[in-house]
């Protein structure tokens, strides 16, 4: 069993900052890619940022404002979100490509709400 748990969502005014964290737990052998996705009401889930072996990718809409990093605690990932805009409002999901004893699969967290008021 593998579980991903997100922390840090909330309500913030435009221009403010939030930090999301995600912790993976369970029978984990190794983690390759960790990332953040988001889904706004009425829209499809979209990639926000990923990190793998120190290499990061970002959606164009968040470049220069968001930063993804692996935590000092094993199997964690964070997303620092600065200069937030109302259009960043969404449920944010953590995703990880995890190897367990029986194989490799993608796992998702339950999501955390981020609301940016104008």
N, C-alpha and C positions, 0 to 999 in steps of 0.2 A: 504494500500500500504506500502510495506517495500522496502527500498533501502540499498544496501551495496556499499560503495565507498572506493576504495583503493588509497593509496598515497605512494610515496617514491621509485618507481622503477627508474631504470636508468642504466647507463654504468659505470662499475668499473673494475679496473685491478685485476687480480688474487691476492689473499691475502688481498684484501681490504674488506670493510664492507659497508653494506647498512641496512637501517631500513625501513620496510614496516609497514604501519598503515592502519586500516580498521575501518570505522565508519558505524554503522547501524542506520537507521532513519526510522520513520514512526509510524504506530499504533502498537507499540511493547508492549506486556504485560510482557514478560520475555524472556531471552535468556539462553539456556542451554549450548550447545557446540558451541564454535567458533574455526575455524581452517583455516589453509592455505594449499592450494594444488598448484601444478604446472604442466605445460604441456610444454614439449620441442617439437620442430618440429619433426613430424613423430612418436611421442611417445604418449602413453596414459596419461591421467591426473593421477597424483599420489599424495598421501597424503604426506605433509611435516611435519605438526605439528598440534596438537589440544590441547585445554584447556577447562576444565569443572570443575567448583567449585575448582579451584586451582590445579587440577590434569592434568598433561601434558603428551603427548605422542609425540614421534618423529620418523621419518623414520631413519633407521640405517645410511643412507648416510649423514645425517645432525647432528647426535648426537654429542654433544661436540662443535659444531660450531654455531648452531642456537639456539635462545631462544624465546619462545612465551610467551606473557604476556597479561593480561587484563589491559586496560588503566585506569587511574584515572578518565578519563571522561567516563561517563556511556555508555555502548554499544559499546565500542571500543576494538580492539585487535591489538597488534603489533607483529612483527617478527623481531628480531635483528639477522642479518646474518653476521657472522664474518668468516675470513679465506676463503673467497669465491673462488670457483674453476670454471674453464670454464664449467664444467659439471653441474653447478648450473644454467646455462643460460636457461631461460624458461619464459613463462607468468605465473605469480603467481596470484592465485585467493583466495579471502576470501570467506569462507562459514560459515553460521550460522544456527543453529537449533533454530527457533524463534517461540514463542507462540504469536499469535494474538487473537483477540476476537473470531474469527470464528474457531480457531483450531491451529495446529502446523504444520510447514513445514520447509524445507531446502531452504535457499536463497543463491544466489551467487552474487558476485561482477562482474564487467565487466573485471577485470584482469589488471595487470600492468606488463610491460616488465622489466625483469632483464637480463642484458647482462654482462657477465664476460669475459674480454679479457685476453688472455694468454701473 
